[in-house]
Amino acid sequence: MKTYIRTIFISSSSAIETAASAIVCDRGAWTRPFWKALAPAFFLLAACATATAAAPTVRVGIETFLADVPRALRGKRVGLITNHTGIDRSRNTDIDLIAKHRDLKLVALLAPEHGIRGTAEAGEKVSDETDPRTGVPVYSLYMSEDRGPTPEMLKDVDVLVYDLQEVGGRTWTYVSTMALSMQAAARKGIPFVVLDRPNPIGGEIVEGALLDPRFKSFVGMYPIPARHGMTVGELATLFNRKYGIGANLIVARVKNWRRTQWFDETGLPWVNPSPNLRSLAALTSYPGTVYFEGTNLSEGRGTDHPFEQVGAPWLDAGGVARVMNERRLPGVRFEAVTMSVAPTAAKHKGQTIPAIRFAITDRRAYRPVRTSLLLIDEIRRRHPRDFAWTATIDRLTGSDKVRLAVEGGRLLPLLEEWDREAAEFRESRKPFLLYR
């Protein structure tokens, strides 16, 4: 018996019958079971091909905004809050795109933490300067006392435009910069435009407690969870309506983005949001591993994998990793490693130290906030004399509850309470969502 199978590309589910006809056998009786065995593979190929063919191009806010600048903004003088993350699909910068746009006049650039090019380390002072390409003045929002635009910065500005990449965690200072800038725009009575971008770790998962307003700071200004699952445009809408900023807010929406999509599913070019967030894996862990900044363990700054690994000279990495793996937390495995810390790092500088690396096995099941707090709890239990908090822990977690719960052996009940708060926020945020 001779069998001939022609190679087939299935462009849609309707091509299944055509695919079947390509299987030619000398004996018709053998064809049916052979086709029956291959049918699942054909259906899978058809589904994948159809999904690929139908996937629309994601277009970020800078593209949708410039394609049709609102009539009320045409001819206006623009103050642009941005950095190296403000780009279109072809990596053209917002600065260049707006500077050459016929309907807009770029008169001021405003730089957040890490500077206009995103190269300054955390906490490093960013100075005023002049953009060499456009000749436009660059004002540092990270040097002003409240880290928002001053009246002097906005003296020639008719409209404030914001475009900074969000990373999905409440402690991200760009979100606070946006809120403070919205307040400044409201005080001056000028429009505030958000050029929206996808949340890189998706728009579905919400995790962690809401910020206690008593612990409001630049790493958390409004009562949102540690992982909020919203875009900056959605956060701006929430802040403006629910917390009474009262800005004339315009959101240039992302086109063709769905809440289920993570950054690597958008087709958009990757840019490190900051010097220590260098991969989507780092962003995925960041809403939880940022809490290690509030301890005397290194959160990985000054190593090859910041926010993906934590360590200290006294850490029993192997023992802690073994205990954590025995818990079988969803979506993550713990690896005992050593990490070399740069001489310029804030913690354990110049040392090679034991560490634990977060190896994500299922990002949709992984809960970084819960995972990191359980790890902190286990490390403190194993190293009661070596482990210590730093002064920032309450600001980072949004209250004193974490510190007190860990010290009192009551972390699990607190995490259950946080799960309820996150579920409530997921419902209450619905009026402010812009995407499905």
N, C-alpha and C positions, 0 to 999 in steps of 0.2 A: 504494500500500500504506500503510495506516495502522497505527501502532503505539501502544499505550497502556501506560505503565509506571506502576504505582501505587507510591508511596513505602512502604517496608517497614522495620520495625524487627525485627531477628532476635534473639530472646532466647536461642536455643540452637541447637546444630548440627542438632538434629532438625527445625528450622524451614526447612531448606534447600528441601525439597520444596514447602512452602507458598509460599516466596519464588518458586520457579520458576513456580508456577501463576499468579502475579500478572502474568506477562508474557504479554500477549494480542496475537496478530498475526493479520492476515487470512489469511496464508498459512502453514500449519503447517510447510511445508518450510523456511521461514526461521527458525522458532522455535529449532530445534536448534542451529545455529551461533551464534545470538544468545545463547542460554542458556550454551553452551560458553564464550563469551568472557567472560560475567559471572560464571561459577561461582567463579573464584578470589577475586573481590571478596566474594561472598556468604560463602564459607568464612572469609575474614579477619574480616569483620564478626561472624560467629557466634562465632569464637574469642575476639575481644576482648570481646564482650558477655558471654559465659559467664564469662571470667576476672574481669570487673568485678563481675558479680553474685555470684560465689562468693568474692570476696576478703573474708576475715574481718577484723573490727576488731581492731587491735593494742591491747592493754591493758597498761599499764606496771605495774611492781611495786607502786606505792602503791595502785593500784586492786585488784589481786588480793589484796594483804595485808589491806586494810581490809574487803574483802568477806567475809573469813573469818579473823579474827585467831586464830592458834593458841591453843588453850585454855591452854597453859602461860604465855602472855604476857598474858592478860587481867587487868586490874586493876594491871598493872605500871607503874612510873614510868619514863618514856621520856626518854633523851637522844638528840636528833635531830641528826645531822650532815647539813647540807643547805645550799642557797642558792636563788637564784632559779630554778635549773633543776629543782628538785624540785616538779613540778606534775603534775596529772592531765590527761586529754584536754581538759577544759574550762578549763584554766589555774588551777584551784584549787590553792593551795599546800599542800604537805605539812604545813607549820606549822599552818595553819588546820584542815586535815582531821583531823590527829591531836589537836590541842588540843580539838576538839569531839566526838571519838569517845568513846562511852560506855564502851568497854572498855579505854581507855588514859588515862594521865595524863602530860601533857607537863610535864617539870620542868627541862629544860635544852636549849639550842640551842648547837651547836658549829659555828663558821664556818671554812671552809678559806681558802686563798689567794683573794684578790679579795673576801672578805667575805660576809656572809649574803645580800647582795643582788647580789653579783657586779660591783660598780662600781669596786672598788679596782684600780689598775694593778698590773702584775707587780712583785713585790718590795715593794710598799707595805705598811707596817705596818697591821694590822687590830686595833683595840682591842676590849676587852670592853665590853658595853653591855647594855641591857635592851630586849627587843622591845616596842615601844609598843603593839602590838595585843593580845598575850597576857599581857604582864607577865612573861614568862619570861626569865631571864638568858641572855645570849649570850656564850659564851666563844670567844676567838680561838685557833684551833689554829695560826695562823700567827705567833703571838707566843711561844708556849711553846718551850722550848729545842729539844726534839726534834720539835716540830710534831705531837705526838700528845696525846691527852687526859691530863691529870694526875689523880692521885687526888682532888685537891680538886674538879676539875670533875665527877667521877663519884660524889661522896660520896652523893648522893641518887638515883642512877640504878640501876634494876634491869635495864634492857635498853638497849643501844645500837642505834640504827637509822640506816642510812646510805642517802642518796639524792642522788647527784651525777652529772651527765651526763658520761659517758666520751666521749673524742673519737677514740680509736683509736690514739694514739701513746704510747710508753713514757714520754716525758718529761713527760707530763701529771701535775702534782703532786697532783691529786685521788686518783689511784691510790695514791700513797705515803701520803697522809692516811688512806686506807682501811686499808692494811696496818698502819700504826702504831696505828690505832684498834682493829683486830682484836687486836693484841698487848695493848693496854690492857684490852680486854674479857676476854681470856684470863687475864691476871694477876688481875683482880678476880673472875673466875668467873661472869660474867654473859653472857647470850646476845648475839650480834651478828647483826643482821638487815640484809641487803642488799636494798633495794628495786630490783630490776634494771630496766635500760633497754636498748633496742637499741644496738648499736655503730653510730654514725651513718654510718660509711663501710663498712658491711657486715661480714660475719663469715667471708668466704672468703679474702681476700688476706692473706698473711703475707709480710713483707719485712724485710730487714736482719738484722744480726748480733744474737746474744744478748749482753746486758750481761755484761761481765767483772766478777765480784764484787769485784775489787780497786778498781773505780771506782764502787762503790755510793754513791748520794747521794740527795737528795730528788727529783731528776729521773730516778731509776731505782734501785729497791731490789732487784729480783730479776732473774734471768737470763731475760728475755723479749725478743723481737725489737723493733726500732724500731716496726714495725707488726704487732700481734699478732693482729688479727681476732677478739677476744674481747669479751664484755660484762663489766661490773664483777662481776656474779655469778659468771661463769666464772673470772675472775681471782682472786676471793676464794676460790673452791673450789680452784684451783691453789695459791695461796699457803698455804692452810690445810693441805692434804694433803701437798703435795710438799716444802714448806719448813718444815713443823713448827710453825706458829703455834699450833695446837691449840685454837682458839676453838670455842665452841658456836655454829656457824655455821648460820644459816637464810637461804636465798635465796628471796625472793618473786619467782617467775619472771614474765617477760613472757609474755603469752598471745598466740598467733597470729603471732609474729614468726618469719621464716625467715632463715637466714644470707645468702641471696642479696639480701635487702632492704637498701637504703640508706635514710637517714632520710626523704627526700622520697617514698618509696614506702610509708611506714607510716601516713600520715594524721594523725600526731601534730603538735602545734603546735611551731613552731620558736622557740627561745630562744637568744640568743648565749651560749655556755658561758662566755665571758670577754670583757672589753672589746675584745680584739684578735682574737677568732675570731668573725667576723660573718656567715659564710655557709658553706654546705656545701662550696663550692669551696675556701674557706680551710682547712677541716678536711681536705679531700682532699689538699691539698699539705702540710699541717702536719707529718706525720711526717718529711718531708725538709727543708722550708724552715726548720724550727726550728734546723737546724744552722748557719744563717747568723748566729744569735745568737753563735756561737763564732768569728766573723770580724769584721773591721772594716767589712764591708758592713752596711747597714741591712736588716733582715728585713721592713721595711714598717711597723713600729710608728710611730705618729704620722702615718700616711698614710691614704688612703681604702681601701686594700686590703692590710692587714697579712697577712703570710704568703702572699700571692699575688704579690708582687713584691719584688725586691731591688735595691739600688742603692748607689752611692757617687759622690762628686764626680769622681773620676778614672776612672770606668768607661767603657770603650768599648762602650756598650750595643749599638750597631748591629753592630759587628764580632763581638762574642761571640754575639749572637742569631743572626746569619747562620751562623756555624760550627755552633752547636748545632742549628739547623734542618736543616742539611745532614746531620746524623747520623740524622735521621728516627727519633728516639726514640718509642716507642709511646705514643699517647694524649695528646700534649702538643705545643704550638707555643710558640715564644718570641717575644715582641713587645718591641721597643725603645721605651721610653716615657720620659717625665720624671715625677718625682713630687715633690710639695711636702711637706716634712717639718715637722711642728708644732714650735714653739719649745720645747715641753716634752719632746720625744723624747730618748732617751738618745744616739742617734747622728745626726750631721749635722743637728742641730736648726736649724730656721728656714731651711733651704736648699731650693732646687729643684734636684734632681740627676738625672743620667741613671740609668735603671733598666731592668730586664728583668722583664717580666710573664709568668707561667705561664698560658697559655691552654689549658685542658683540653679536648681534643677527644673523648676516649673514656676515661671514668673507670675502666672495668674493665680496660683495657689499660695505663693509666698507672701507673708505679712511681715515686712521689715520692722515695723514699730514694735509689735509684740515680740518678735524674734530678738531684737537688740536688747530690749528690756529684760527678757528672760536670761540672756547671756550676761548682762551686767549683774543680775541677781546671783547667778551661779558663780561668777568670778569673785564677787564680794564675799560670798559664803566660803569659798575655798581659800581666799586670801584676805581675811578680815584685818590683818595688821598692815598689809601693803596697799590695799585698795583705798582710794580717797576720792571724794567729790571735788570739783572745782567750783568757783563762785558762779559759773554760768549755768549750772544744771537746771535751776528752776526756770530761768528764762527760756532755755531750749525746750524743756518739756511742757512749758506753759502754765506751770503751777508748782507748788511744793509737794504735791501728792506723790509723785514718783519717789522722790528722795525719802519721804517719810514711810511710804509703803515698803520700800526695799529694806530700810533700816528696821522696820517693825515686823518683817516677815509676812506682809499682807499684799504682796504684788498680784497674785492671781485674782483675788476679788476685785482689785482695782482694774485689771485688764478686762474683766467681765463688764464692769461698769463702763469702761471706755468703749467696748463693743456696742453697748446700747446707745451711747451718745453718738457714735459714728453712724449707726443705723438711723437715728433720728435726724441727723444732719443730712444724710443722703436723701431723705424725704423733703426736708425743709428747703433744700437748695433748688428744688425742681423749678420754681418760678423764675430762676435766674439763669437757667441753662439755655444755651443757644444752639446746641447740637444734640442729635439723637444718638 
